[in-house]
Amino acid sequence: MPHEYDKLVRDNIPEMILENGETPVTRTASDAEYETYLCKKLREEVEEYVADRDVDELADVLEVLHAIRKFEGVSEQELHDRRERKADERGRFDERQILERVTD
């Protein structure tokens, strides 16, 4: 019985499926589809990390972020610079501050 997935997978997954004696059915996403599937994949990987707290899942989140960055035409340096600028302006998360409320 076939398994239905309809999800973005890493480039080597179809070959790995073949090596496992199964036949993958794949297609190449259009730009609009790719963007949508990348966002879905990011949510999937974040949810897996939150559920498992596995560092491999965190690496998967980072891989999807790199794919999104490339798709958006943003260089690694530009993303790094923007992250640093925001950290300089707004801070990081090092102090573990939880905002409970703002009062007048």
C-alpha positions as a Markdown table, in Angstrom:
| # | Residue | x | y | z |
|---|---|---|---|---|
| 1 | Met | 0.0 | 0.0 | 0.0 |
| 2 | Pro | 1.5 | 3.4 | -1.0 |
| 3 | His | 2.2 | 6.1 | 1.6 |
| 4 | Glu | 1.1 | 9.6 | 0.7 |
| 5 | Tyr | 3.3 | 12.5 | 1.9 |
| 6 | Asp | 3.0 | 15.7 | -0.2 |
| 7 | Lys | 5.9 | 17.3 | 1.6 |
| 8 | Leu | 9.3 | 18.9 | 0.7 |
| 9 | Val | 12.1 | 16.4 | 1.4 |
| 10 | Arg | 15.9 | 16.7 | 1.3 |
| 11 | Asp | 17.6 | 16.1 | -2.1 |
| 12 | Asn | 18.9 | 12.6 | -1.2 |
| 13 | Ile | 15.7 | 11.2 | 0.1 |
| 14 | Pro | 14.4 | 9.8 | -3.2 |
| 15 | Glu | 17.7 | 7.9 | -3.7 |
| 16 | Met | 17.5 | 6.5 | -0.2 |
| 17 | Ile | 14.0 | 5.3 | -0.8 |
| 18 | Leu | 15.2 | 3.5 | -4.0 |
| 19 | Glu | 18.0 | 1.9 | -2.1 |
| 20 | Asn | 15.4 | 0.7 | 0.4 |
| 21 | Gly | 13.6 | -1.2 | -2.5 |
| 22 | Glu | 10.7 | 1.2 | -2.8 |
| 23 | Thr | 9.8 | 3.6 | -5.6 |
| 24 | Pro | 9.5 | 7.3 | -4.8 |
| 25 | Val | 7.1 | 9.5 | -6.9 |
| 26 | Thr | 8.4 | 13.1 | -6.9 |
| 27 | Arg | 8.0 | 16.3 | -8.8 |
| 28 | Thr | 9.8 | 19.7 | -8.8 |
| 29 | Ala | 8.0 | 22.5 | -7.1 |
| 30 | Ser | 7.3 | 25.8 | -8.8 |
| 31 | Asp | 8.7 | 28.9 | -7.1 |
| 32 | Ala | 5.3 | 29.7 | -5.5 |
| 33 | Glu | 4.9 | 26.1 | -4.4 |
| 34 | Tyr | 8.5 | 26.0 | -3.1 |
| 35 | Glu | 8.0 | 29.0 | -0.9 |
| 36 | Thr | 4.8 | 27.5 | 0.5 |
| 37 | Tyr | 6.4 | 24.1 | 1.1 |
| 38 | Leu | 9.4 | 25.7 | 2.7 |
| 39 | Cys | 7.2 | 27.4 | 5.2 |
| 40 | Lys | 5.3 | 24.2 | 5.9 |
| 41 | Lys | 8.6 | 22.4 | 6.4 |
| 42 | Leu | 9.9 | 25.0 | 8.8 |
| 43 | Arg | 6.8 | 24.6 | 10.9 |
| 44 | Glu | 7.2 | 20.8 | 10.8 |
| 45 | Glu | 10.8 | 20.9 | 11.9 |
| 46 | Val | 10.2 | 23.5 | 14.6 |
| 47 | Glu | 7.3 | 21.3 | 16.0 |
| 48 | Glu | 9.6 | 18.3 | 15.9 |
| 49 | Tyr | 12.3 | 20.1 | 17.8 |
| 50 | Val | 9.9 | 21.5 | 20.4 |
| 51 | Ala | 8.5 | 18.0 | 20.9 |
| 52 | Asp | 11.8 | 16.1 | 21.1 |
| 53 | Arg | 14.4 | 18.7 | 22.0 |
| 54 | Asp | 16.8 | 16.7 | 19.7 |
| 55 | Val | 19.8 | 18.6 | 18.4 |
| 56 | Asp | 19.3 | 16.9 | 15.0 |
| 57 | Glu | 15.9 | 18.5 | 14.8 |
| 58 | Leu | 17.4 | 21.8 | 15.5 |
| 59 | Ala | 19.9 | 21.2 | 12.7 |
| 60 | Asp | 16.9 | 20.4 | 10.4 |
| 61 | Val | 15.4 | 23.8 | 11.4 |
| 62 | Leu | 18.6 | 25.5 | 10.4 |
| 63 | Glu | 18.8 | 23.7 | 7.1 |
| 64 | Val | 15.3 | 24.9 | 6.2 |
| 65 | Leu | 16.2 | 28.4 | 7.3 |
| 66 | His | 19.2 | 28.3 | 4.9 |
| 67 | Ala | 17.0 | 27.1 | 2.1 |
| 68 | Ile | 14.6 | 30.0 | 2.7 |
| 69 | Arg | 17.5 | 32.4 | 2.9 |
| 70 | Lys | 18.8 | 31.2 | -0.5 |
| 71 | Phe | 15.3 | 31.2 | -2.1 |
| 72 | Glu | 14.8 | 34.8 | -0.9 |
| 73 | Gly | 18.2 | 35.8 | -2.4 |
| 74 | Val | 19.7 | 36.8 | 1.0 |
| 75 | Ser | 23.4 | 36.0 | 1.5 |
| 76 | Glu | 24.6 | 34.4 | 4.7 |
| 77 | Gln | 26.5 | 37.6 | 5.4 |
| 78 | Glu | 23.4 | 39.8 | 5.0 |
| 79 | Leu | 21.4 | 37.5 | 7.3 |
| 80 | His | 24.2 | 37.5 | 9.8 |
| 81 | Asp | 24.5 | 41.3 | 9.7 |
| 82 | Arg | 20.7 | 41.8 | 10.1 |
| 83 | Arg | 20.7 | 39.4 | 13.1 |
| 84 | Glu | 23.5 | 41.2 | 14.7 |
| 85 | Arg | 21.9 | 44.6 | 14.1 |
| 86 | Lys | 18.7 | 43.5 | 15.7 |
| 87 | Ala | 20.6 | 42.0 | 18.6 |
| 88 | Asp | 22.5 | 45.3 | 19.0 |
| 89 | Glu | 19.3 | 47.4 | 18.9 |
| 90 | Arg | 16.9 | 45.1 | 20.8 |
| 91 | Gly | 19.1 | 42.7 | 22.7 |
| 92 | Arg | 19.4 | 39.0 | 22.6 |
| 93 | Phe | 17.7 | 36.4 | 24.8 |
| 94 | Asp | 20.7 | 35.8 | 27.1 |
| 95 | Glu | 19.0 | 37.3 | 30.2 |
| 96 | Arg | 15.9 | 35.1 | 29.9 |
| 97 | Gln | 13.5 | 37.9 | 30.6 |
| 98 | Ile | 9.8 | 37.2 | 30.5 |
| 99 | Leu | 7.5 | 40.2 | 30.0 |
| 100 | Glu | 4.5 | 39.6 | 32.1 |
| 101 | Arg | 2.6 | 42.9 | 31.7 |
| 102 | Val | 3.0 | 46.6 | 31.0 |
| 103 | Thr | 1.2 | 49.0 | 33.3 |
| 104 | Asp | 0.5 | 52.8 | 33.1 |
